[in-house]
Amino acid sequence: MSPITDHPLRYKLANELHARPFPSMTAPCAAAYLAFKQPNDAVSRDRSVDLAHLTRLLDRHGASHPQPGATHWYGQIGKHWLKWEQHTEFVTYTAFSTANGERVFDPSVFDIFPSEWLDDAPGQRITSVVMQVVERPAADAEVTERLEDWFVSESLAVSCVLDDHAIVAGDFRIDTSGHMRFAVFVSPGTGARRTGRIVQRLCEIETYKSMSMLGFARVRSLQPKLNTLDTRLTGLMSAMTDESAPAERTLHDLLTISAELETLSAKSSFRFGATGAYEAIVNQRIEALREARFQGRQSFGEFMMRRYEPAMRTVKSAEGRLAAMSNRSIRASNLLRTRVDVERSAQNQALLESMDKRSDLQLRLQRTVEGLSVVAISYYAVSLAGYLLYPLTDAVGVSKGMLTALVTLPVVLLVWWMIRRLRASVE
């Protein structure tokens, strides 16, 4: 049997599904998480710069380099394990070790990232998380005591996850060190990879939440412009009912607004689309945790429903408003363009009627001129004929006046016939 020819991307695409394994983590441990994003045009950034920045960190610890063009890397650097991932708009670093700091949520866990290396990052920090993974106490009261000590109760979200294999908690607030805080209480017997999945899910929830909130920030910056354009558009649509308003000027203003709306839509379409995709990922990651309520406290899903979903609805509302305004301006422009075309057709009809009247007058004038031309030419023709026939008056016994009278009618008829023939040949 001859070998089957494989598609050149078959193995690459199959391996991509297994290329980013979850880290293995056992309690107690701490993790530091960073996400960088370039402020402008992050999608089209030079990806090799991200890889070079990772390589500089690995060189500090004598670690092996990733493959050229790699989009992920996982390995040990010093006493830590580092996971690096490159995404469409951002880059993430997750470093963890079994060595805990001197205190809970100790910012020293970020010492693995040198300050000069952070200053040289090809982008800006979109989020950072310090993760505390501890063994779950036997009594839930002790868990509650720690939560009250570690987090702000007002915004605390906590729940049992993965069939009560762990308790996760976080208040989604930035602490004095500039990091978000999450805690994971791991139940006895929970596997290292399951713990790693929980930590990874929490980091992803925070990252994609932050990325989707960029769409909310974009909406806030767009609202004043949209309000102004909406007012102008409404005013112009009202002016369309005013017969005294010049339609062509109104049409020009409508087309200007349409162009501005299309420009805003083009500049915001990617951010709105990305926001919707990131929101879906956040909800999927929360669903994957399989939450169960812990002591009646709000879960991550409830927190997102109360604090996060209104922002996402605002983004969707602004996206719909922008599309509706654009459609309104297009419809109004089409209606006004029809009105302008009708007015121009009426003007053209009046012009044609005026031209018909002028043509009729010109024809009448032409006929008058032709008649006068016959008279004038006949006058000179009769005069010439008279001079030609005057010598015959004595021979025939006719006076000059009588001779002139006799030749006048034939000459006039001859001239009239010649002019008619000439006009017929020209037409």
C-alpha positions as CSV (number, residue, x, y, z in Angstrom):
1,M,0.0,0.0,0.0
2,S,1.4,3.4,-1.0
3,P,1.9,6.0,1.8
4,I,-0.8,8.6,2.2
5,T,0.2,12.1,1.4
6,D,-0.3,14.4,4.4
7,H,-1.2,18.0,4.3
8,P,1.9,20.1,5.1
9,L,0.1,21.6,8.1
10,R,-1.4,18.4,9.5
11,Y,1.1,17.7,12.3
12,K,1.5,21.4,13.1
13,L,-2.2,21.9,13.6
14,A,-2.6,18.6,15.6
15,N,0.2,19.5,17.9
16,E,-1.2,23.0,18.4
17,L,-4.0,21.5,20.5
18,H,-1.5,20.0,22.9
19,A,1.2,22.7,22.8
20,R,0.1,24.7,25.9
21,P,-0.3,22.3,28.8
22,F,-1.5,23.5,32.2
23,P,1.2,23.9,34.8
24,S,1.5,21.4,37.7
25,M,1.2,23.1,41.0
26,T,1.0,21.8,44.6
27,A,0.0,23.7,47.7
28,P,1.5,25.6,49.3
29,C,3.0,27.8,46.5
30,A,2.7,31.3,45.0
31,A,2.5,32.5,41.5
32,A,3.2,35.8,39.7
33,Y,1.3,36.6,36.6
34,L,1.9,39.4,34.1
35,A,0.1,40.4,30.8
36,F,1.6,43.0,28.5
37,K,-0.1,44.8,25.6
38,Q,1.1,47.4,23.2
39,P,-1.0,50.5,23.4
40,N,-1.6,50.9,19.7
41,D,-2.2,48.4,16.9
42,A,-1.2,45.5,19.0
43,V,-2.6,43.0,16.5
44,S,0.0,44.1,13.8
45,R,2.9,44.3,16.2
46,D,6.3,42.7,15.5
47,R,6.0,39.4,17.3
48,S,9.7,38.8,17.2
49,V,10.1,41.7,19.7
50,D,8.0,39.7,22.2
51,L,10.2,36.7,21.7
52,A,13.4,38.7,22.1
53,H,12.1,40.1,25.4
54,L,11.5,36.6,26.7
55,T,14.9,35.5,25.5
56,R,16.6,38.3,27.5
57,L,14.8,37.1,30.7
58,L,15.9,33.5,30.0
59,D,19.5,34.5,29.4
60,R,19.5,36.0,32.9
61,H,18.9,32.6,34.3
62,G,20.8,30.6,31.7
63,A,17.7,28.8,30.5
64,S,17.2,27.3,27.1
65,H,15.7,29.4,24.3
66,P,12.3,28.8,22.6
67,Q,12.2,27.8,19.0
68,P,12.3,30.6,16.3
69,G,8.8,31.9,15.8
70,A,7.4,30.1,18.9
71,T,4.2,31.4,20.5
72,H,4.6,29.6,23.8
73,W,7.4,28.4,26.1
74,Y,7.4,26.4,29.4
75,G,10.4,25.6,31.4
76,Q,12.4,26.1,34.6
77,I,14.3,29.3,35.3
78,G,16.2,29.2,38.6
79,K,13.9,28.2,41.4
80,H,10.8,29.0,39.3
81,W,8.8,27.5,36.5
82,L,7.9,30.0,33.8
83,K,5.1,29.8,31.3
84,W,5.1,32.3,28.4
85,E,2.3,32.6,25.9
86,Q,1.8,34.9,23.0
87,H,-1.7,35.9,22.1
88,T,-3.4,38.0,19.4
89,E,-3.1,41.3,21.3
90,F,-1.0,40.5,24.4
91,V,1.7,38.4,25.9
92,T,1.5,36.6,29.3
93,Y,4.1,35.4,31.8
94,T,3.2,33.1,34.7
95,A,6.0,32.2,37.2
96,F,5.4,30.0,40.2
97,S,7.4,28.1,42.7
98,T,6.9,26.1,45.9
99,A,8.8,28.7,47.9
100,N,6.3,31.0,49.7
101,G,7.2,34.6,50.6
102,E,7.6,35.9,54.1
103,R,3.9,36.9,54.1
104,V,0.7,36.2,52.2
105,F,0.6,37.9,48.8
106,D,4.2,38.9,49.2
107,P,5.1,41.1,46.2
108,S,8.5,39.6,46.3
109,V,7.2,36.8,44.1
110,F,7.6,39.2,41.2
111,D,11.4,39.5,41.9
112,I,11.8,37.0,39.2
113,F,11.0,39.8,36.8
114,P,13.8,42.4,37.2
115,S,12.8,46.0,37.1
116,E,15.1,46.9,34.2
117,W,13.6,44.0,32.2
118,L,10.1,45.2,33.0
119,D,11.0,48.8,31.9
120,D,12.2,47.3,28.6
121,A,8.9,45.4,28.0
122,P,7.5,45.9,24.5
123,G,4.2,47.0,25.7
124,Q,2.3,48.1,28.8
125,R,0.9,46.1,31.7
126,I,-2.7,45.3,31.2
127,T,-2.9,43.3,34.4
128,S,-0.8,41.5,36.9
129,V,-1.8,39.0,39.6
130,V,-0.2,37.5,42.7
131,M,-1.7,34.1,43.4
132,Q,-1.6,32.4,46.7
133,V,-2.2,28.7,46.7
134,V,-2.6,27.1,50.2
135,E,-4.0,23.9,51.6
136,R,-7.6,24.1,52.5
137,P,-8.2,24.2,56.3
138,A,-10.4,21.5,57.8
139,A,-12.8,24.2,59.1
140,D,-14.6,26.6,56.8
141,A,-14.6,29.1,59.5
142,E,-10.8,29.4,59.2
143,V,-11.2,30.0,55.5
144,T,-13.7,32.8,56.2
145,E,-11.3,34.3,58.7
146,R,-8.5,34.4,56.1
147,L,-10.7,35.8,53.4
148,E,-11.8,38.7,55.7
149,D,-8.2,39.4,56.4
150,W,-6.9,39.2,52.8
151,F,-9.7,40.8,50.7
152,V,-12.2,43.7,50.7
153,S,-15.5,42.1,51.7
154,E,-17.6,44.5,49.6
155,S,-16.3,43.1,46.3
156,L,-15.1,39.6,47.4
157,A,-16.1,36.7,45.2
158,V,-15.6,33.2,46.6
159,S,-16.9,29.8,45.6
160,C,-16.2,26.1,45.7
161,V,-15.0,24.8,42.3
162,L,-14.5,21.6,40.5
163,D,-16.8,19.5,42.7
164,D,-15.5,21.0,45.9
165,H,-11.8,20.2,45.2
166,A,-10.8,23.8,45.9
167,I,-12.1,27.2,47.1
168,V,-11.2,30.2,45.0
169,A,-11.4,33.8,46.1
170,G,-10.6,37.3,44.8
171,D,-11.9,40.8,45.1
172,F,-10.7,42.1,41.7
173,R,-9.0,45.1,43.3
174,I,-5.5,46.4,42.7
175,D,-3.5,46.3,46.0
176,T,-0.9,48.7,47.1
177,S,1.8,46.8,45.2
178,G,-0.1,47.2,41.9
179,H,-1.3,43.6,41.6
180,M,-4.6,41.8,41.7
181,R,-5.0,39.1,44.4
182,F,-6.4,35.6,44.1
183,A,-6.4,32.8,46.6
184,V,-6.8,29.1,46.0
185,F,-7.6,26.8,48.9
186,V,-6.8,23.3,47.7
187,S,-8.6,20.3,49.2
188,P,-6.5,17.3,50.2
189,G,-6.0,14.8,47.4
190,T,-6.4,17.4,44.6
191,G,-3.9,16.6,41.8
192,A,-1.1,19.0,40.8
193,R,-2.5,19.4,37.3
194,R,-6.0,20.2,38.5
195,T,-4.5,22.8,40.8
196,G,-2.6,24.2,37.8
197,R,-5.8,24.3,35.8
198,I,-7.6,26.3,38.5
199,V,-4.8,28.8,38.7
200,Q,-4.7,29.1,34.9
201,R,-8.4,29.7,34.7
202,L,-8.3,32.4,37.3
203,C,-5.5,34.2,35.4
204,E,-7.4,33.9,32.1
205,I,-10.6,35.3,33.7
206,E,-8.7,38.3,34.9
207,T,-6.8,38.8,31.7
208,Y,-9.8,38.5,29.3
209,K,-11.9,40.6,31.7
210,S,-9.3,43.4,31.5
211,M,-9.0,43.1,27.7
212,S,-12.8,43.3,27.3
213,M,-12.9,46.4,29.5
214,L,-10.9,48.1,26.8
215,G,-14.0,48.1,24.8
216,F,-15.8,49.9,27.6
217,A,-13.1,52.5,27.7
218,R,-13.5,53.0,24.0
219,V,-17.2,53.5,24.4
220,R,-16.7,56.1,27.0
221,S,-14.4,58.1,24.7
222,L,-17.0,57.7,21.8
223,Q,-20.1,58.8,23.7
224,P,-19.5,62.6,23.4
225,K,-18.9,62.3,19.7
226,L,-21.9,60.1,19.2
227,N,-24.1,62.5,21.2
228,T,-22.9,65.4,19.0
229,L,-23.5,63.5,15.8
230,D,-26.9,62.3,16.9
231,T,-28.0,65.8,17.6
232,R,-26.7,67.0,14.2
233,L,-28.3,64.1,12.5
234,T,-31.7,64.7,14.2
235,G,-31.5,68.4,13.2
236,L,-30.8,67.7,9.6
237,M,-33.6,65.1,9.4
238,S,-36.0,67.8,10.8
239,A,-34.7,70.2,8.2
240,M,-35.7,67.8,5.5
241,T,-39.3,68.7,6.1
242,D,-38.6,72.4,5.6
243,E,-39.3,73.3,2.0
244,S,-37.4,76.5,2.3
245,A,-34.2,74.8,3.3
246,P,-31.8,74.1,0.4
247,A,-31.9,70.4,-0.2
248,E,-28.4,70.2,-1.7
249,R,-26.8,71.9,1.3
250,T,-28.7,69.5,3.7
251,L,-27.6,66.5,1.6
252,H,-24.0,67.6,1.8
253,D,-24.2,67.9,5.6
254,L,-25.8,64.4,5.8
255,L,-23.1,62.9,3.7
256,T,-20.5,64.5,6.0
257,I,-22.2,62.9,9.0
258,S,-22.4,59.6,7.3
259,A,-18.7,59.7,6.5
260,E,-17.9,60.5,10.2
261,L,-20.0,57.7,11.4
262,E,-18.4,55.2,9.0
263,T,-15.0,56.3,10.1
264,L,-15.9,55.8,13.8
265,S,-17.4,52.4,12.9
266,A,-14.3,51.3,11.0
267,K,-12.0,52.4,13.9
268,S,-14.1,50.7,16.5
269,S,-15.2,47.5,14.7
270,F,-12.2,45.5,15.8
271,R,-12.4,46.6,19.4
272,F,-16.1,45.8,19.6
273,G,-15.6,42.4,18.0
274,A,-12.7,41.6,20.3
275,T,-14.7,42.7,23.4
276,G,-17.5,40.3,22.5
277,A,-15.0,37.5,22.0
278,Y,-13.2,38.2,25.3
279,E,-16.5,38.4,27.2
280,A,-17.4,35.0,25.8
281,I,-14.1,33.5,27.0
282,V,-14.6,35.0,30.5
283,N,-18.0,33.4,30.8
284,Q,-16.7,30.1,29.5
285,R,-13.8,30.0,32.0
286,I,-16.1,30.8,34.9
287,E,-18.5,28.0,33.7
288,A,-15.6,25.6,33.5
289,L,-14.9,26.1,37.2
290,R,-18.3,24.6,38.0
291,E,-18.9,26.9,40.9
292,A,-20.9,26.1,44.0
293,R,-21.8,28.7,46.6
294,F,-19.6,29.0,49.7
295,Q,-21.3,30.1,52.9
296,G,-23.8,32.2,51.0
297,R,-21.2,34.5,49.5
298,Q,-21.4,35.8,46.0
299,S,-19.6,33.6,43.4
300,F,-17.4,34.7,40.5
301,G,-20.4,34.4,38.2
302,E,-22.6,36.6,40.4
303,F,-19.8,39.2,40.6
304,M,-19.5,39.3,36.9
305,M,-23.3,39.6,36.5
306,R,-23.4,42.6,38.9
307,R,-20.2,44.4,38.0
308,Y,-19.0,43.2,34.6
309,E,-22.1,42.5,32.6
310,P,-23.4,46.1,32.8
311,A,-20.2,47.3,31.2
312,M,-20.4,44.7,28.4
313,R,-24.1,45.7,27.8
314,T,-22.9,49.3,27.5
315,V,-20.4,48.2,24.8
316,K,-23.1,46.3,22.9
317,S,-25.5,49.2,23.2
318,A,-22.9,51.6,21.9
319,E,-22.1,49.3,19.0
320,G,-25.8,49.0,18.2
321,R,-26.3,52.7,18.5
322,L,-23.4,53.4,16.1
323,A,-24.8,51.0,13.6
324,A,-28.3,52.4,13.9
325,M,-27.1,56.0,13.5
326,S,-25.1,55.0,10.4
327,N,-28.2,53.3,8.9
328,R,-30.3,56.4,9.7
329,S,-27.9,58.7,8.0
330,I,-27.8,56.5,5.0
331,R,-31.6,56.3,4.7
332,A,-31.9,60.0,5.2
333,S,-29.3,60.7,2.6
334,N,-31.1,58.4,0.1
335,L,-34.4,60.1,0.8
336,L,-32.9,63.5,0.4
337,R,-31.0,62.5,-2.7
338,T,-34.3,61.4,-4.2
339,R,-35.8,64.8,-3.4
340,V,-32.9,66.5,-5.0
341,D,-33.3,64.3,-8.1
342,V,-37.0,65.1,-8.3
343,E,-36.3,68.9,-8.0
344,R,-33.7,68.7,-10.6
345,S,-36.0,66.7,-12.9
346,A,-38.6,69.5,-12.5
347,Q,-36.0,72.1,-13.2
348,N,-34.9,70.2,-16.3
349,Q,-38.5,69.9,-17.5
350,A,-39.1,73.6,-17.1
351,L,-35.9,74.3,-18.9
352,L,-37.0,72.0,-21.8
353,E,-40.3,73.7,-22.0
354,S,-38.5,77.1,-22.1
355,M,-36.3,75.8,-24.8
356,D,-39.3,74.6,-26.8
357,K,-40.8,78.1,-26.6
358,R,-37.6,79.6,-27.7
359,S,-37.3,77.2,-30.6
360,D,-40.9,78.0,-31.6
361,L,-40.1,81.7,-31.5
362,Q,-36.9,81.2,-33.4
363,L,-38.8,79.2,-36.0
364,R,-41.3,82.0,-36.4
365,L,-38.6,84.6,-36.6
366,Q,-36.8,82.5,-39.2
367,R,-39.9,82.3,-41.3
368,T,-40.4,86.0,-41.0
369,V,-36.8,86.5,-42.1
370,E,-37.3,84.2,-45.0
371,G,-40.3,86.2,-46.1
372,L,-38.4,89.4,-45.9
373,S,-35.5,87.7,-47.7
374,V,-37.9,86.8,-50.5
375,V,-39.1,90.4,-50.8
376,A,-35.6,91.8,-50.6
377,I,-34.1,89.4,-53.1
378,S,-37.1,89.8,-55.4
379,Y,-36.8,93.5,-55.3
380,Y,-33.2,93.4,-56.5
381,A,-34.0,90.6,-59.0
382,V,-36.9,92.7,-60.5
383,S,-34.6,95.7,-60.7
384,L,-32.0,93.7,-62.5
385,A,-34.6,92.1,-64.8
386,G,-35.9,95.6,-65.5
387,Y,-32.5,96.9,-66.5
388,L,-32.2,93.9,-68.7
389,L,-35.6,94.3,-70.4
390,Y,-35.8,98.1,-70.7
391,P,-34.3,98.2,-74.2
392,L,-37.2,96.1,-75.5
393,T,-39.9,98.6,-74.4
394,D,-39.8,100.5,-77.7
395,A,-39.8,97.2,-79.8
396,V,-42.9,95.8,-78.1
397,G,-44.6,99.0,-77.3
398,V,-44.8,98.5,-73.6
399,S,-43.9,101.1,-71.0
400,K,-41.2,100.5,-68.4
401,G,-43.7,100.4,-65.6
402,M,-45.8,97.8,-67.4
403,L,-42.7,95.7,-68.2
404,T,-41.7,95.9,-64.5
405,A,-45.1,94.8,-63.4
406,L,-45.2,91.9,-65.8
407,V,-41.8,90.4,-64.6
408,T,-42.4,91.1,-60.8
409,L,-44.7,88.1,-60.1
410,P,-42.6,85.5,-62.0
411,V,-39.4,86.8,-60.3
412,V,-41.0,86.7,-56.8
413,L,-42.3,83.1,-57.4
414,L,-38.9,82.0,-58.7
415,V,-37.1,83.5,-55.7
416,W,-39.6,81.9,-53.3
417,W,-39.2,78.5,-54.9
418,M,-35.4,78.7,-54.8
419,I,-35.3,79.6,-51.1
420,R,-37.7,76.7,-50.3
421,R,-35.4,74.4,-52.2
422,L,-32.4,75.7,-50.4
423,R,-34.0,75.3,-47.0
424,A,-35.1,71.8,-47.9
425,S,-31.6,70.7,-48.9
426,V,-30.2,72.1,-45.6
427,E,-32.8,70.4,-43.4
